[in-house]
Amino acid sequence: MFAQLKPVATDPILGLMAAYREDPNPQKVDLGVGVYKDEQGHTAVLKSVKEAEALRLNQEDSKTYIGMAGDLGFNSHMEKLAFGAAHQVLLANRVTTAHTPGGTGALRVAAEFIKRANPNATIWVTTPTWANHISLFEAAGLKVKEYAYYDYQTKGLQVEQMFADLAQIPAGDVVLVHACCHNPSGMDLNFEQWQRFTAIAQERGFTPLVDMAYQGFGLGLEEDAAGLRYLADHVAEMILCSSCSKNFGLYRERIGAVSIVSANSQIMDIARVNLLSVVRSIYSMPPAHGAIIVSNILSSSELTALWHQELAEMRDRINSYRQLIIDKFAAEGITQDFSFIARQHGMFSFLGINKAQIERLKSEFSIYMVGSSRVSIAGLNHSNIDYFAKAVATVLKD
Ligand code: LMR
């Protein structure tokens, strides 16, 4: 039977990680996967995480099963972090949350949940979107279509085309929107655009699915959630998938959450049993470690303050490199306009260079970026930024 299997292409993002690891060039630069690195090029464990892990070691008194919804304390913290502690959807008991193995696990659970609610639902994603969104939803058996989002010419949003596309989407379909730090383009909706998005969602009756993998990496923890909070204020139902990979630096612990917002608490009760039965049929229960770390941090005012500070450091370092890239490119004599880099948010920027140039950067300079020209800015530091700017200048000139 296995002889019938056909080869499949390597994942465009994770494949790059492996290629980078194997590259013997000491000057190699990893701008591929969305993982934060410090000035030394290291992905360190946050101090707040270390302390929360030590607490766990001292306090944990049982390894019994955790239950399908996972850690209930973690779930409550995640709801407050995303919606804000006093949000009406929480006060009205309209939200149910399950902790999941990573943000990807949250998306897969959401996809199976959507199929239960409407097996014919189409899920609409931005053009472009995170490389794994489409294959993940298709693997779950959902139809996937795209709506206009990024404008490759102006390096901004295709605002009017996007709203025209959204205005055609019927009730019963699901529209995926990135909460902040759009992956891969870095171009986010502003608040006025969130308001327009919300008005169309209300009018058409489709269900928004907000993917929030980078809360705190854009403008700040509160600012990055402002759009989804407004949306949740106005629509009857929505889904939120969030991840603690980036903002808590817990990548390999695989910790995220899926929250279902229903029109009222009666529907929420039915949504919850469906959500839990989806979880039971896939992995039964999530692993506890990452959730307990996050919960320990968010239950302690000192650890929360430390985490806020560490998150701000990561955000500020990335943001400082946005202007630095523009300045270094100019210093290398690059005349094309790269000022858009400063208008983008989060871990990523779309450089807008072509496939041949991306390939040359990899083969001649060992500089790795995703084939869409997405660069993970956190991979840059003072030791490699000049090398990077010179290499880009070389491939742009030739
Ligand atoms: C990315 O987009 O680089 C990250 O979300 C990592 C991943 O799993 O693709």
Residues whose N, C-alpha, C, O or C-beta is under 5 A from the ligand:
A	BS01	LMR	I13 G32 V33 G34
